[in-house]
Amino acid sequence: MANTITTTSFLTPFHFHSPRCSIPTPNSAKAFTVPRRKAISLIFSTYILSDIGTSLAEQQQQQQPPPRRFREYVDTFDGYSFNYPSNWIQVRGAGADIFFRDPYVLDENISVEVSSPSSSKFKTVEDLGPPEEAGKKVLNQYLTEFMSTRIGVKRESSILNTSSRVADDGKLYYQVEANIKSYASNNELAVMPQDRVVRMEWDRRYLSVLGVENNQLYELRLQVPENVFVEEENQLRRVMESFRANKILR
């Protein structure tokens, strides 16, 4: 009998409505539903922001230029070698011993000049003097080549850096960096000075590497617009460091 009383007392109205075992009312159910919606909304917004962040990162990665590949050019007849960007094209008849240029940025190019063995006898690059003195000679040579017969043309030039290094072939090389700006009037024949407005035509960085072998002076020349140099400096320096003057075996 005691067991029966215990069982029926659990099902009495008093215990059914007791606060300790109450059934949630619609209002109390709503109180639990609101936080759940906020949690779902937070998870959904976090997923969207994460997806947007991933998309932006992928876009930035796609916008970054791929690493530039290089090819090696070896001239066994004249005795030199260097690496150059693989997408650059060779231009013949440019006046240099060899000439490559960027197919899109026409002012970005590389060339090599070799002195005549009959006109000079170099033993070492130090025959040019210290790097600072060699830098002045290189800059003067550039300015001589860029001389113009046009009226109102003005050139501003400066040597940015000169240095020397011993490469893995044991030879001493000089490096010269210079900047040259060209200015010209848009109406050089105008009578009144105020009608002759001077504007900058171009602003370029010139990088030269000098080495001596076979009693000859070898010069690697890199020309690049100043704004492009900022973006490609590391790659251009790789080209400079790759230049070698090699012994000719005949």
C-alpha positions as CSV (number, residue, x, y, z in Angstrom):
1,M,0.0,0.0,0.0
2,A,2.8,2.4,0.8
3,N,4.2,1.9,-2.7
4,T,0.8,2.7,-4.2
5,I,0.5,5.9,-2.3
6,T,4.0,7.0,-3.4
7,T,3.2,6.5,-7.0
8,T,-0.2,8.2,-7.0
9,S,1.2,11.2,-5.1
10,F,3.7,11.9,-8.0
11,L,0.7,12.2,-10.4
12,T,-1.4,14.5,-8.2
13,P,-2.3,18.0,-9.5
14,F,-0.2,19.5,-6.7
15,H,3.0,17.8,-7.8
16,F,2.2,18.3,-11.5
17,H,2.1,22.1,-11.1
18,S,4.9,22.3,-8.7
19,P,7.6,24.9,-9.7
20,R,10.3,22.3,-9.4
21,C,8.9,20.3,-12.3
22,S,7.0,22.9,-14.3
23,I,6.5,22.7,-18.1
24,P,7.8,25.7,-20.0
25,T,5.1,28.2,-21.0
26,P,5.1,29.9,-24.4
27,N,6.8,32.9,-22.8
28,S,9.5,30.9,-21.2
29,A,10.1,29.0,-24.5
30,K,10.6,32.4,-26.2
31,A,13.2,33.3,-23.6
32,F,15.2,30.3,-24.7
33,T,14.6,30.8,-28.5
34,V,16.0,34.4,-28.7
35,P,19.5,33.5,-27.6
36,R,19.5,30.6,-30.0
37,R,18.7,32.9,-32.9
38,K,21.5,35.3,-31.9
39,A,23.9,32.4,-31.7
40,I,22.9,31.2,-35.2
41,S,23.1,34.7,-36.5
42,L,26.6,35.1,-35.0
43,I,27.8,31.8,-36.5
44,F,26.4,32.7,-39.9
45,S,27.9,36.2,-39.9
46,T,31.3,34.8,-38.8
47,Y,31.2,32.3,-41.6
48,I,30.4,35.1,-44.1
49,L,33.2,37.4,-42.8
50,S,35.6,34.4,-42.8
51,D,34.6,33.6,-46.4
52,I,35.0,37.3,-47.5
53,G,38.4,37.4,-45.8
54,T,39.5,34.3,-47.6
55,S,38.3,35.7,-50.9
56,L,40.2,39.0,-50.4
57,A,43.4,37.1,-49.5
58,E,43.0,35.0,-52.6
59,Q,42.5,38.1,-54.8
60,Q,45.6,39.8,-53.2
61,Q,47.6,36.6,-53.9
62,Q,46.4,36.6,-57.5
63,Q,47.3,40.2,-58.0
64,Q,50.9,39.7,-56.8
65,P,53.2,39.1,-59.8
66,P,54.6,35.6,-60.0
67,P,58.3,35.1,-59.4
68,R,60.3,36.0,-62.4
69,R,62.3,33.2,-64.1
70,F,65.7,33.7,-65.6
71,R,67.7,32.3,-68.5
72,E,71.4,32.2,-68.8
73,Y,73.1,33.9,-71.8
74,V,76.7,32.7,-72.5
75,D,78.9,34.2,-75.2
76,T,81.9,31.9,-75.5
77,F,83.3,34.0,-78.4
78,D,83.5,37.3,-76.7
79,G,83.8,35.9,-73.2
80,Y,80.9,36.8,-70.9
81,S,77.7,35.5,-69.4
82,F,74.7,36.7,-67.4
83,N,71.2,35.8,-66.4
84,Y,68.2,37.7,-67.9
85,P,64.4,37.5,-67.4
86,S,63.1,34.6,-69.5
87,N,60.3,36.6,-71.1
88,W,62.6,39.3,-72.5
89,I,63.3,39.3,-76.2
90,Q,66.6,39.8,-78.1
91,V,66.8,42.9,-80.3
92,R,69.4,42.8,-83.1
93,G,71.0,45.8,-84.6
94,A,70.8,47.8,-81.4
95,G,74.5,48.7,-81.4
96,A,75.6,46.7,-78.4
97,D,77.3,43.3,-78.4
98,I,74.0,41.8,-77.1
99,F,70.7,43.5,-76.3
100,F,67.5,42.2,-74.6
101,R,64.4,44.2,-73.6
102,D,61.1,43.7,-71.9
103,P,58.4,43.1,-74.5
104,Y,56.0,45.4,-72.6
105,V,58.1,48.0,-70.9
106,L,60.2,49.1,-73.8
107,D,62.4,51.4,-71.7
108,E,63.5,48.4,-69.6
109,N,66.4,46.6,-71.2
110,I,69.8,45.0,-70.8
111,S,72.9,45.2,-72.9
112,V,76.6,44.4,-72.9
113,E,79.5,46.5,-74.2
114,V,83.0,45.0,-74.8
115,S,86.0,47.2,-75.4
116,S,88.2,46.5,-78.4
117,P,91.4,44.5,-77.5
118,S,93.4,46.6,-80.0
119,S,92.5,50.0,-78.5
120,S,93.0,49.2,-74.8
121,K,94.8,46.8,-72.6
122,F,93.1,46.2,-69.3
123,K,94.6,44.1,-66.6
124,T,92.0,44.7,-63.9
125,V,89.0,46.8,-63.3
126,E,91.1,48.9,-61.0
127,D,92.7,50.4,-64.0
128,L,89.6,52.7,-64.1
129,G,90.5,54.0,-60.7
130,P,88.4,53.5,-57.5
131,P,84.7,52.8,-57.9
132,E,83.8,56.4,-57.4
133,E,86.1,57.5,-60.3
134,A,84.7,54.7,-62.5
135,G,81.2,55.9,-61.7
136,K,81.9,59.3,-63.0
137,K,83.3,57.9,-66.2
138,V,80.2,55.7,-66.7
139,L,77.8,58.6,-66.1
140,N,79.7,60.8,-68.5
141,Q,79.5,58.1,-71.1
142,Y,75.7,57.9,-70.7
143,L,75.3,61.6,-71.0
144,T,77.5,61.7,-74.1
145,E,75.3,59.0,-75.7
146,F,72.1,60.9,-74.7
147,M,73.2,64.2,-76.1
148,S,70.4,65.8,-78.2
149,T,70.3,68.5,-80.8
150,R,66.8,69.5,-79.9
151,I,66.3,73.0,-78.5
152,G,65.4,73.3,-74.8
153,V,66.4,69.8,-73.8
154,K,67.8,69.5,-70.3
155,R,69.3,66.5,-68.5
156,E,69.7,66.1,-64.7
157,S,71.9,63.3,-63.6
158,S,73.3,62.0,-60.3
159,I,75.4,59.0,-59.2
160,L,73.4,57.1,-56.6
161,N,75.9,54.5,-55.5
162,T,79.2,52.9,-56.4
163,S,80.6,49.7,-55.0
164,S,83.0,46.8,-55.7
165,R,82.7,43.1,-55.0
166,V,84.6,39.9,-55.6
167,A,82.4,37.3,-57.3
168,D,82.7,33.5,-57.1
169,D,85.0,33.5,-60.1
170,G,87.6,35.4,-58.0
171,K,87.4,38.5,-60.1
172,L,86.8,42.1,-58.9
173,Y,83.7,43.8,-60.3
174,Y,82.6,47.4,-60.0
175,Q,78.9,48.4,-59.7
176,V,77.6,51.8,-60.6
177,E,74.0,53.1,-60.1
178,A,72.9,56.4,-61.6
179,N,69.7,58.3,-62.2
180,I,69.1,60.5,-65.3
181,K,66.1,62.7,-65.9
182,S,65.3,64.4,-69.2
183,Y,63.3,67.6,-69.5
184,A,62.1,69.3,-72.6
185,S,59.8,72.2,-73.6
186,N,56.5,71.4,-75.3
187,N,56.9,74.4,-77.5
188,E,60.7,75.1,-77.8
189,L,60.2,77.5,-80.7
190,A,57.9,79.8,-78.8
191,V,59.0,83.4,-78.6
192,M,57.7,84.2,-75.2
193,P,59.4,82.3,-72.3
194,Q,56.0,81.7,-70.6
195,D,54.9,79.7,-73.7
196,R,57.9,77.3,-73.4
197,V,56.6,75.1,-70.6
198,V,59.3,72.5,-69.5
199,R,58.1,69.0,-68.6
200,M,59.9,65.8,-67.7
201,E,60.1,63.4,-70.6
202,W,61.5,60.4,-68.7
203,D,63.1,59.4,-65.4
204,R,65.4,56.3,-65.5
205,R,67.7,54.2,-63.4
206,Y,70.9,53.0,-64.9
207,L,72.8,50.1,-63.5
208,S,76.3,49.1,-64.7
209,V,78.6,46.2,-63.8
210,L,82.2,46.5,-64.9
211,G,84.7,43.6,-65.2
212,V,88.0,42.9,-66.9
213,E,89.2,39.7,-68.7
214,N,91.1,38.9,-71.8
215,N,92.6,42.4,-71.6
216,Q,89.2,43.8,-72.3
217,L,86.7,45.9,-70.3
218,Y,83.2,44.4,-70.1
219,E,80.2,46.4,-69.1
220,L,76.7,45.1,-68.3
221,R,74.1,47.8,-68.6
222,L,70.6,47.8,-67.2
223,Q,68.1,50.6,-68.0
224,V,64.8,50.8,-66.3
225,P,62.2,53.5,-65.6
226,E,62.6,54.7,-62.0
227,N,59.1,53.7,-61.0
228,V,59.6,50.2,-62.4
229,F,62.9,49.9,-60.6
230,V,61.1,50.2,-57.3
231,E,59.0,47.2,-58.1
232,E,61.7,45.0,-59.7
233,E,64.8,46.0,-57.7
234,N,65.5,42.5,-56.3
235,Q,65.2,40.8,-59.7
236,L,67.4,43.4,-61.4
237,R,70.1,43.0,-58.8
238,R,70.0,39.3,-59.4
239,V,70.9,40.1,-63.0
240,M,73.7,42.3,-62.0
241,E,75.2,39.8,-59.6
242,S,75.1,37.1,-62.3
243,F,77.4,38.9,-64.7
244,R,80.8,37.3,-65.4
245,A,83.7,38.2,-67.6
246,N,85.0,34.8,-68.8
247,K,88.4,33.7,-70.1
248,I,88.3,33.0,-73.9
249,L,89.8,29.7,-74.8
250,R,90.9,29.6,-78.4
